[in-house]
């Protein structure tokens, strides 16, 4: 079976690629949505409370982190749809490698997120954002963003397996959005009430956003708290902790479908 | 209680004392079943009787709590992957990737069955032709009709030419045309030696397709046999008398012990032990009393009657609706 693990996972990933090829419109909507948010916050709502320097330099890295965080919904939706249609049951009744369903999902979602990051970066460049740092720094930023997405992936898979139905995704959206906005993606914590600012600084998304700003050489939040001072460390530690918790939970939950 | 005289060692499915509970609810409560190779075995039962749980256990999707389960000679609990190589599963809903075309679906599943890319492609082609889907081209499955979807689903479960095929309520939710399509597809399979286990709520479906029928209620098999055997178990034949005028129904009921009356149809129906004697005696009695009969017939009980009898006060509605309309009222009366 294990011999087949790679090949089966690749087949599952290819399935997603086939979806893209068949429904380019859907893919485009998924890619354009965060760009729309970026334009909205950059031009319509704008401002950025407490931000010094150009807001675009502050906003773009924050939006990149937010895009990764919202990936949780996409993952959850795909898995719940497969569960609801009985497709996962069919996979489980076949002699395919055990982990292929989840690995294929993970690979496809990470790929789409990487594409989404590139699109967002191009959109950012188009509205005047620049990175000042080194190429290595930019790569590091890219890596941290994908690491955050990887953590969201396993949370999404776990929640999907717990929820079981596509309708539950909406309930999770109601939670994901506030968590996404209760970060320093749009405004600095210093401009917020004390307790809120503290919560925002400890938000994993804020850590990634701050670290990415630093790596891109952009305007960074200048918080004085421990969390703000150690954003790069937290941007690595937070996702790793989340993966350490949710990867085993998701895998166990998947295995428990047979109980 | 389960199929006697079938212990030939040629079972495609062997289930002994299987238990499965969800929390407090016993979905399977010591269920026994044997299905001979190359036959179609219908599993009939009301909603919640345990039919789907049984299929999920047999197809390795659920682990039983206790009991022995062998499919195609392989133990389901010890070697699920070996079982998966030998089975096809058609669940209650078409388990397909709706965004992909029929061909893409079959090729994907074929690869996951480890047929290899080339064989997956040729097998997909063969099955599309065989199930009348060859001209669907690039059309997404989401735009298929219910019957087409079900046929594609069936094709997907036949990619490896499985020895045992599980069909869980294959025609639920299909219109009559879709149902006929699925039935003829199943019939054509059986000729090729595939063993089929088919769950259904519809007596007509079991009667049409199955060699033997197991009636399941509350997680156990309460009867198992051919349709004829099951009908005999209800106490043999029934005599139906239809009168010209409704006003003498009560007199006729008095003539026939155990008779029930359906006033709307001016029908008196009674169980009889000896067909010929009952017929001639009734004709004589009617003539003597000067009662005119429009119709007089001895018949086997319908499967509806057997089903209601076996599953007791269970809710027969889904099955009764779909099969012969007239028969249910007599029994309910």
Interface residues (C-beta under 8 A of the other chain):
Chain A: X1 X4 X7 X8 X11 X12 X14 X15 X18 X19 X22 X23 X85 X86 X87 X89 X90 X91 X92 X93 X94 X95 X96 X100 X257 X258 X259
Chain B: X59 X60 X61 X62 X63 X81 X84 X85 X87 X89 X91 X92 X93 X94 X95 X96 X97 X98 X99 X100 X101 X104 X108 X109 X111 X112 X113 X114 X140 X156
